């Protein structure tokens, strides 16, 4: 009983910690269509398939510390994204790695 409770607590803590670090993960830009990026994890296993994540850029998205610097983003760039608190698909800031 105690063992099961400890294991459940450990798994719960791991899920919370993994959710907290999602903003710090490196991603690679696979495609860019206007103000939308399609990204994938930068560390990929060639044997696995990955779903692309859609990220929306806005006029207030900061790229490498500069506002209105969206032209610096290109397919193949490795980036880290900080998402808006209100919507996890909107990029608040992007940093090249």
HUZI-V712926 format. One record per backbone hydrogen bond with DSSP energy under -0.5 kcal/mol. NH is the residue of the N-H (numbers start at 1). CO is the residue of the C=O. E is the energy in kcal/mol with one decimal. If there is no record, write none. Layout:
nh = <NH & NH>
co = <CO & CO>
e = <E & E>
//
This chain:
nh = <5 & 6 & 7 & 8 & 9 & 10 & 11 & 12 & 13 & 14 & 15 & 16 & 17 & 18 & 19 & 20 & 21 & 22 & 24 & 25 & 27 & 28 & 29 & 30 & 30 & 31 & 33 & 36 & 37 & 38 & 39 & 39 & 40 & 42 & 44 & 46 & 48 & 53 & 55 & 56 & 57 & 61 & 62 & 63 & 63 & 64 & 64 & 66 & 68 & 69 & 72 & 73 & 76 & 77 & 79 & 79 & 80 & 81 & 82 & 83 & 84 & 84 & 90 & 91 & 91 & 92 & 92 & 93 & 94 & 95 & 97>
co = <1 & 2 & 3 & 4 & 5 & 6 & 7 & 8 & 9 & 10 & 11 & 12 & 13 & 14 & 15 & 16 & 17 & 19 & 21 & 22 & 79 & 40 & 77 & 28 & 38 & 38 & 36 & 33 & 55 & 31 & 37 & 53 & 28 & 26 & 42 & 44 & 45 & 39 & 37 & 89 & 35 & 58 & 92 & 61 & 66 & 62 & 94 & 63 & 61 & 66 & 69 & 70 & 29 & 74 & 27 & 77 & 95 & 25 & 93 & 81 & 87 & 90 & 87 & 56 & 89 & 82 & 90 & 82 & 62 & 80 & 78>
e = <-2.1 & -2.6 & -2.4 & -2.4 & -2.2 & -2.4 & -2.5 & -2.2 & -2.4 & -2.2 & -2.1 & -1.9 & -2.6 & -2.3 & -1.7 & -1.5 & -1.2 & -0.7 & -1.3 & -1.0 & -3.1 & -2.9 & -2.2 & -0.6 & -2.9 & -1.5 & -2.8 & -1.2 & -3.1 & -2.8 & -0.6 & -2.8 & -1.9 & -1.8 & -0.8 & -0.6 & -2.2 & -2.9 & -2.9 & -3.6 & -3.3 & -1.5 & -2.1 & -0.5 & -2.5 & -0.5 & -3.0 & -1.8 & -0.7 & -0.6 & -1.6 & -1.7 & -3.0 & -2.0 & -3.1 & -0.6 & -2.3 & -0.6 & -2.9 & -0.5 & -0.6 & -2.7 & -1.6 & -2.7 & -0.5 & -2.8 & -0.5 & -1.8 & -3.0 & -2.4 & -2.7>
//
